[in-house]
Amino acid sequence: MERLTNAVELLDGPLDDPVALAGNLRDLRRINRWLGGVALSATAIEALAAHRAELTLLDVGTGGADIPLGLLKWADRRGRRLTVVGIDSRAEVLAAAVRANPASASTDRLKLHVGDGRSLSYPDRSFDVAHVSLVVHHLEPEAAVELFRELARVARLGVIVNDLDRGRLAWVGAWLLGHLLTGNRYTRHDAPLSVRRAYRASEMTDLLRAAGLGPVRTIRGAFGQRYAIAAVPIPDGGGASGSPDPGSATR
């Protein structure tokens, strides 16, 4: 299955239906829980920071903030202190996040702000880990590399990307989830399209390397529909000035 380029998901367009948007975020929270989204990110964090009792994390494209909330619970169970800043480029998404789950605005050690992941306002090395989940499939290769470079700039230990893996079985699963388990129009339209737009793990690795990041661990979901990659800066900056191979992102 070739990657579908230049497609537009409803979440990329005008978000003029607050009720449907909040419903979509609740759907994504359920999907992340059922398909192990939090567990993938937690395992990737361990690959970068198993030695750390305290950890700061920047979550870019936080959406409904369900992954940060899940990671906070995970850290608490292990006696670790995690603090998270979640940013999203759309103020209406953050407003819907609070509507969908008030805990996103009232949980200690989680702060939500409007911000663009490709132009972060934070100084270099402001966070231990920079994390992005279900965001990169929205981006074309050049924009993805730009995002990864900015995440690498603000991260002391490394970068984690958690996303879908493109494939026919994953597409069927997304279509079924979108049509059998919800009537939300955003979810029904965007779920299968997200799979068509997603990068294979090998393609994501190419994008990370083009941004000067070297993957140290790739963790796959139980059904192979999703993965998380933990990456650290390549010591000599290798690949940081390069561009991604267009063929690797569309094959």
C-alpha positions in Angstrom: 0.0 0.0 0.0 1.5 3.3 -1.1 1.3 6.3 1.2 -1.5 8.7 0.3 0.1 12.1 0.0 -1.5 15.6 0.2 -4.7 14.2 1.7 -6.7 16.3 4.2 -8.3 14.9 7.3 -11.2 16.6 8.8 -9.1 17.4 11.9 -6.7 19.3 9.6 -9.5 21.6 8.4 -12.0 24.0 10.2 -12.9 22.7 13.6 -16.3 24.4 13.8 -18.2 21.6 15.5 -17.1 21.6 19.2 -19.4 18.7 20.2 -18.1 16.4 17.4 -14.5 17.4 18.1 -14.9 16.5 21.8 -16.5 13.2 20.7 -13.6 12.5 18.4 -11.1 13.1 21.2 -13.0 10.7 23.4 -12.9 8.1 20.6 -9.1 8.6 20.3 -8.8 8.1 24.1 -10.6 4.8 23.8 -8.5 3.8 20.7 -5.3 4.7 22.5 -6.4 2.6 25.5 -7.5 -0.4 23.5 -4.5 -0.5 21.2 -1.8 0.2 23.7 -0.8 3.8 22.7 0.2 4.7 26.3 2.1 1.4 26.8 4.1 2.0 23.6 5.2 5.5 24.7 5.9 4.3 28.2 8.2 1.6 26.9 10.0 4.1 24.6 10.5 6.4 27.6 12.2 3.5 29.4 14.6 3.1 26.5 15.7 6.7 27.0 15.4 7.3 30.7 15.1 4.1 32.7 17.8 5.5 35.0 15.8 8.7 35.8 13.6 9.0 38.9 12.4 12.4 37.8 11.5 13.3 34.2 10.1 16.2 32.2 8.3 15.5 28.9 7.0 17.8 26.2 4.1 16.3 24.3 3.6 18.0 20.9 0.2 17.7 19.3 -1.3 16.6 22.5 -4.9 16.6 21.3 -7.1 15.3 24.1 -4.0 14.9 26.4 -5.0 11.3 27.1 -1.4 10.0 26.5 0.1 12.4 29.0 -2.6 11.6 31.5 -1.9 7.9 31.0 1.9 8.4 31.3 1.4 10.3 34.6 -0.5 7.3 36.0 2.2 4.9 34.7 4.9 7.0 36.3 3.0 7.2 39.6 2.7 3.4 39.8 6.5 3.1 39.5 7.3 5.8 42.0 8.7 8.2 39.4 8.0 11.9 39.2 6.9 12.9 35.7 5.9 16.4 34.7 4.4 17.0 31.3 3.8 20.1 29.1 1.3 19.4 26.3 1.0 21.7 23.4 -1.3 21.8 20.4 -1.4 24.2 17.5 -5.2 24.5 17.7 -6.8 26.3 20.6 -10.1 24.8 19.8 -8.6 21.3 20.2 -7.4 22.1 23.7 -10.8 23.6 24.6 -12.4 20.3 23.3 -9.9 18.3 25.3 -11.1 19.9 28.5 -14.7 19.4 27.4 -14.0 15.7 26.7 -12.1 15.1 29.9 -11.9 17.8 32.6 -9.0 16.0 34.2 -6.8 17.4 31.4 -7.1 20.9 32.9 -7.0 19.9 36.6 -4.3 17.3 36.9 -1.1 18.2 38.8 2.1 18.0 36.7 0.2 18.5 33.4 0.1 21.9 31.7 -1.5 22.6 28.4 -0.6 25.4 26.0 -1.1 26.5 22.4 2.0 26.0 20.4 3.5 25.0 17.1 5.8 22.0 17.2 7.9 23.2 14.3 8.6 26.5 16.0 8.8 25.9 19.8 9.1 28.8 22.2 11.3 26.8 24.6 15.1 27.2 25.0 17.4 24.4 23.9 17.3 21.3 26.1 14.3 22.5 28.1 12.9 19.0 28.6 14.3 15.5 29.1 12.2 13.9 26.4 10.2 15.4 23.5 7.2 13.2 22.5 4.8 13.2 19.6 1.9 10.7 19.1 -0.5 10.4 16.1 0.8 13.6 14.6 3.5 12.8 12.1 1.2 11.0 9.6 -0.5 14.4 9.2 2.8 15.8 7.8 4.6 15.4 4.5 8.3 14.3 4.8 9.9 17.7 4.8 7.6 19.0 7.5 8.2 15.9 9.5 11.9 16.4 9.4 11.5 20.0 10.4 9.4 18.9 13.4 11.9 16.3 14.5 14.8 18.8 14.4 12.9 21.1 16.6 12.0 18.3 19.0 15.6 17.3 19.1 16.6 20.9 19.9 14.5 21.1 23.1 15.2 17.5 24.4 18.1 16.6 26.6 17.8 12.8 26.3 15.9 12.1 23.1 12.8 12.1 21.0 9.9 9.6 20.9 7.5 9.2 18.0 4.4 7.1 18.4 2.3 6.6 15.3 0.3 4.2 13.0 1.9 1.7 10.7 0.5 1.8 7.2 -0.9 -1.5 5.9 -4.0 -3.2 4.6 -4.9 -5.0 7.8 -4.4 -1.7 9.8 -6.7 0.1 7.3 -9.4 -2.5 7.7 -9.1 -2.3 11.5 -9.3 1.5 11.4 -12.4 1.4 9.1 -14.1 -1.1 11.4 -13.3 1.0 14.5 -14.6 4.1 12.8 -17.8 2.6 11.5 -18.9 0.0 14.1 -17.8 1.6 17.4 -18.7 5.3 16.9 -21.0 7.5 14.9 -18.6 10.5 15.2 -18.1 12.0 11.7 -14.5 13.1 12.4 -13.6 9.6 13.6 -15.3 7.8 10.7 -13.7 9.9 8.1 -10.2 10.3 9.6 -9.5 6.9 11.1 -8.9 4.9 7.8 -7.4 8.0 6.1 -4.9 8.3 8.9 -3.6 4.7 8.1 -3.3 5.6 4.4 -1.3 8.6 5.3 0.9 6.9 7.9 4.6 6.0 7.5 6.0 2.5 7.9 8.5 2.2 10.7 11.4 2.0 8.2 10.2 5.2 6.6 9.9 6.9 9.9 13.4 5.9 10.7 14.6 7.5 7.5 12.9 10.8 8.5 14.4 10.7 12.0 17.9 10.1 10.6 17.4 13.0 8.1 16.8 15.2 11.2 20.0 14.0 12.9 18.4 11.4 15.2 19.4 7.8 15.5 16.7 5.3 16.6 17.7 3.2 19.6 14.6 1.1 20.0 11.4 0.4 18.0 8.4 -1.0 19.9 5.5 -2.5 18.0 1.9 -2.8 19.1 0.3 -6.1 19.8 -1.5 -6.2 16.5 1.3 -4.6 14.5 -0.9 -1.6 13.7 1.2 0.9 15.6 4.8 1.5 16.8 6.9 3.8 18.9 10.5 4.7 18.2 12.9 6.2 20.7 15.7 8.2 19.1 18.7 10.1 20.3 20.9 12.7 18.6 23.5 11.3 16.3 26.8 12.4 17.8 28.3 13.9 14.6 24.9 15.3 13.6 24.9 12.9 10.6 21.9 13.4 8.4 20.8 16.6 10.1 21.4 18.6 6.9 20.1 16.0 4.6 16.7 15.6 3.2 14.5 12.5 3.4 14.3 10.1 0.5 10.9 10.9 -1.1 10.7 7.3 -2.3 11.0 5.9 1.2 7.9 7.8 2.3 5.7 6.8 -0.6 6.5 3.2 -1.4 
